[in-house]
Each structure stands twice: as structure tokens, then as C-alpha cells.
């Protein structure tokens, strides 16, 4: 879904994140999430580049357990979910020199990422959230580059002049951060211990989505 804002292109899609290097040594599973982006103007033959913003959110680990509500009420259970996630925010530099229905492009990105672990307690019967807390978090710089392919799937749709299927891949270099893995939290006898790890946070991001060019 899209709505007209100041940007001349707006897009978004599903995101798969594949940890690389030191990050892969600690997190050996793929992450899943969403990303959205917008540019200040549509690339054209006369001006085949643009700048904008890219935002993304990815879950790289999740555990769910059934636990007693409290020591004094052990016969009432709740659902406890712990989520490891990365939210990134980047300045986007886009080079798209081709016109037509199929448009290869290149991207450069610079910004940062917020990596965190949070716990959410829910009513087991209704699924309603009872309480939540951020257990551990850190900020890190990140930058990267990638490329993609726009394939036109529609045109002249009101304010949207062209609609494209957007396929892309990026390599994101993340500086060192402290974070928790799925095995980095220990709950015993009513007490919690955290075992964070520290490493660079490199990722390969693969995305499939749509991008709209506005009039």
C-alpha cells in the first residue's frame, strides 16, 4: 500500500537477512523482516541518480515459553516471548541510469542500526500483552552497497505513474556491537542472567517488494 508524500518514489518489501563473518559465528540462522524506502525524486535519463532514506526491521531470533504467572500463583500460566531484532536506518544513494520496463540499479547506504532483545508476556488464553521490557540493546554504525532490478507491473494508476516489482540484494557492514543470542539469557530460581556477545554485525540483505514512482 502506498500514499503520496514528498518523496517521488516510495517502496517496501519483505526482507531476509543472512549474518556474515563474526556475526554468523554467533547467529547461525537467517533473519526475517520488512524494509521501506523513499527518494526525493525519481531517477531519469537527465538525472540518473537520487537520494533518500531506507528503514528496515529484522528479527534474527525468537523463543517462546509457557511459564507460571508467579511463584504464588503457579497454577496460572502465561506465554513469555523473547525477540532478538535489528532496526536499521540509512541514507540511501541510488543510481538508476536505465529507462523502460526493466531497470537495473545500484545503491549505497550509510547510517546505523539498533540491535535489541525484548521480552513480552501475554495472556495465554487471549494473546493480550500483559507486560514487556527491553532486556539489552546497543547502537552501531553501518554502511553498505548493493544492486537490484525494477520490473514494471503497472502504469498510470492515479498518482502512481509506474509501479515496479523490486528485487534487490545488499551487503551491509556493521561495526562492533554487544547483543544477545537465543542462548544468551538464563532464567533460574526467579533470577535472570544475560550473556551478551560482541562482534561486527555484517549482513547480506535480500529483499522482494514493490516500488511506486509518483507523478
C-alpha positions as CSV (number, residue, x, y, z in Angstrom):
1,X,0.0,0.0,0.0
2,X,1.3,3.5,-0.9
3,X,0.3,7.1,-0.2
4,X,1.7,10.2,-1.7
5,X,4.3,12.0,0.4
6,X,7.1,14.5,-0.5
7,X,9.3,11.7,-1.9
8,X,8.9,10.9,-5.6
9,X,9.4,7.2,-5.2
10,X,8.2,5.1,-2.3
11,X,8.7,1.3,-1.8
12,X,8.8,-1.5,0.6
13,X,9.1,-5.3,0.8
14,X,9.9,-8.5,2.6
15,X,13.5,-8.8,3.9
16,X,15.7,-11.8,4.6
17,X,19.0,-11.1,6.5
18,X,21.9,-13.6,6.3
19,X,24.5,-13.0,9.1
20,X,28.1,-12.9,7.8
21,X,31.6,-13.1,9.3
22,X,31.8,-12.7,13.1
23,X,28.1,-12.2,13.3
24,X,27.4,-15.6,11.6
25,X,29.6,-17.3,14.2
26,X,27.1,-16.2,16.9
27,X,23.9,-16.2,14.9
28,X,23.7,-19.1,12.5
29,X,20.1,-18.6,11.3
30,X,18.5,-16.2,8.8
31,X,16.5,-13.2,10.0
32,X,13.2,-12.0,8.5
33,X,11.5,-8.6,8.4
34,X,10.5,-5.6,6.4
35,X,12.1,-2.6,4.8
36,X,10.7,0.7,3.4
37,X,12.4,3.4,1.4
38,X,11.8,6.7,-0.3
39,X,13.7,9.1,-2.6
40,X,13.4,12.8,-3.1
41,X,13.0,12.5,-6.9
42,X,12.6,9.8,-9.5
43,X,15.8,8.9,-11.4
44,X,15.6,9.9,-15.0
45,X,17.7,9.9,-18.2
46,X,18.8,13.5,-17.4
47,X,19.4,12.9,-13.7
48,X,20.0,9.2,-13.3
49,X,20.6,9.3,-9.5
50,X,18.6,10.2,-6.4
51,X,18.9,10.3,-2.6
52,X,16.6,9.3,0.1
53,X,16.1,7.2,3.3
54,X,15.8,3.5,4.0
55,X,14.4,1.9,7.1
56,X,14.4,-1.8,8.0
57,X,13.4,-4.1,10.8
58,X,14.5,-7.7,11.1
59,X,14.0,-10.4,13.7
60,X,17.1,-12.7,14.0
61,X,15.9,-14.9,16.9
62,X,12.8,-15.7,18.9
63,X,11.9,-18.0,21.7
64,X,8.5,-18.7,23.3
65,X,7.9,-20.4,26.6
66,X,5.0,-21.3,28.9
67,X,5.7,-20.3,32.5
68,X,3.8,-19.9,35.8
69,X,2.4,-16.4,36.3
70,X,4.3,-16.1,39.6
71,X,5.7,-18.2,42.5
72,X,2.5,-17.5,44.5
73,X,0.2,-18.4,41.5
74,X,1.9,-21.4,39.9
75,X,-1.4,-22.8,38.6
76,X,-1.8,-19.7,36.2
77,X,0.4,-19.8,33.1
78,X,1.4,-17.0,30.7
79,X,3.2,-17.0,27.4
80,X,6.7,-15.5,27.5
81,X,8.3,-14.5,24.2
82,X,11.8,-13.1,23.8
83,X,12.7,-11.4,20.5
84,X,16.1,-10.5,19.1
85,X,15.9,-7.8,16.5
86,X,17.8,-5.2,14.4
87,X,16.3,-1.9,13.2
88,X,18.4,0.0,10.7
89,X,18.2,3.5,9.3
90,X,20.3,4.6,6.3
91,X,20.8,7.4,4.0
92,X,20.2,6.0,0.5
93,X,22.1,6.9,-2.6
94,X,20.5,5.4,-5.8
95,X,22.0,5.2,-9.3
96,X,19.5,4.1,-11.9
97,X,20.6,5.2,-15.5
98,X,18.2,3.0,-17.4
99,X,14.6,3.7,-18.5
100,X,11.9,1.4,-19.7
101,X,10.1,-1.6,-18.2
102,X,13.2,-3.3,-16.8
103,X,15.6,-1.1,-14.8
104,X,18.8,-2.3,-13.1
105,X,20.1,-0.1,-10.4
106,X,22.9,0.3,-7.8
107,X,22.6,1.5,-4.2
108,X,24.9,2.9,-1.5
109,X,23.9,3.2,2.2
110,X,25.2,4.9,5.3
111,X,23.7,5.1,8.7
112,X,23.3,3.0,11.8
113,X,21.4,0.1,13.5
114,X,19.7,-0.5,16.8
115,X,20.1,-4.1,17.9
116,X,18.0,-5.2,20.9
117,X,16.4,-8.1,22.8
118,X,13.0,-7.6,24.3
119,X,10.6,-9.8,26.4
120,X,6.8,-9.8,26.1
121,X,4.4,-11.5,28.5
122,X,1.0,-12.4,27.1
123,X,-2.3,-13.8,28.4
124,X,-2.2,-17.5,27.3
125,X,-5.9,-17.5,26.6
126,X,-6.5,-14.2,24.8
127,X,-3.0,-13.4,23.5
128,X,-3.2,-9.9,25.0
129,X,0.1,-8.4,26.1
130,X,0.4,-8.0,29.9
131,X,3.9,-6.5,30.2
132,X,7.0,-6.0,28.1
133,X,10.6,-4.9,28.6
134,X,13.8,-4.3,26.7
135,X,16.4,-6.6,28.2
136,X,19.5,-5.5,26.3
137,X,20.3,-3.1,23.4
138,X,23.1,-1.3,21.6
139,X,23.7,1.1,18.7
140,X,26.2,0.6,15.9
141,X,27.2,2.3,12.7
142,X,26.5,0.5,9.4
143,X,27.1,1.1,5.7
144,X,26.9,-0.9,2.6
145,X,26.2,-1.3,-1.1
146,X,24.0,-3.4,-3.4
147,X,22.0,-3.6,-6.5
148,X,18.6,-4.6,-7.8
149,X,16.2,-4.8,-10.6
150,X,12.9,-3.0,-11.2
151,X,10.4,-4.8,-13.4
152,X,7.3,-2.8,-14.3
153,X,4.0,-4.3,-13.4
154,X,1.6,-1.3,-13.8
155,X,1.4,2.3,-15.0
156,X,-0.9,5.4,-14.9
157,X,-2.6,4.4,-11.7
158,X,-3.8,7.7,-10.4
159,X,-1.0,9.5,-8.6
160,X,1.3,6.5,-9.3
161,X,2.9,6.9,-12.8
162,X,4.6,3.5,-12.7
163,X,4.6,0.5,-10.3
164,X,7.6,-1.9,-10.3
165,X,8.4,-5.3,-8.8
166,X,11.6,-4.6,-6.9
167,X,14.2,-7.3,-6.4
168,X,17.5,-6.4,-4.6
169,X,20.5,-7.7,-2.6
170,X,22.8,-5.7,-0.4
171,X,25.9,-6.3,1.7
172,X,25.7,-4.3,5.0
173,X,28.9,-3.8,7.0
174,X,28.1,-3.3,10.7
175,X,30.6,-2.1,13.3
176,X,31.0,-3.9,16.6
177,X,28.0,-4.2,18.9
178,X,27.1,-6.1,22.0
179,X,23.9,-8.2,21.7
180,X,22.2,-11.3,23.0
181,X,21.6,-14.5,21.1
182,X,18.8,-17.0,21.6
183,X,21.1,-18.8,24.2
184,X,22.2,-15.6,25.8
185,X,19.6,-15.5,28.5
186,X,19.4,-17.8,31.6
187,X,16.4,-17.8,33.9
188,X,16.9,-19.8,37.1
189,X,15.2,-19.7,40.5
190,X,13.4,-16.4,39.7
191,X,16.6,-14.6,38.6
192,X,17.8,-13.7,35.1
193,X,21.4,-13.6,33.8
194,X,22.4,-12.2,30.5
195,X,25.4,-13.4,28.5
196,X,26.0,-10.8,25.7
197,X,28.5,-11.4,22.9
198,X,30.4,-8.7,21.0
199,X,31.2,-8.7,17.3
200,X,30.8,-6.9,14.0
201,X,27.3,-7.2,12.6
202,X,27.7,-7.8,8.9
203,X,24.7,-8.9,6.9
204,X,23.6,-9.9,3.4
205,X,20.1,-8.5,2.9
206,X,17.8,-9.9,0.2
207,X,14.5,-8.2,-0.5
208,X,11.5,-8.6,-2.7
209,X,8.8,-5.9,-2.8
210,X,7.3,-3.1,-4.9
211,X,8.3,0.5,-5.7
212,X,6.0,3.2,-6.9
213,X,7.0,6.2,-9.0
214,X,4.7,9.2,-8.4
215,X,3.6,11.8,-10.9
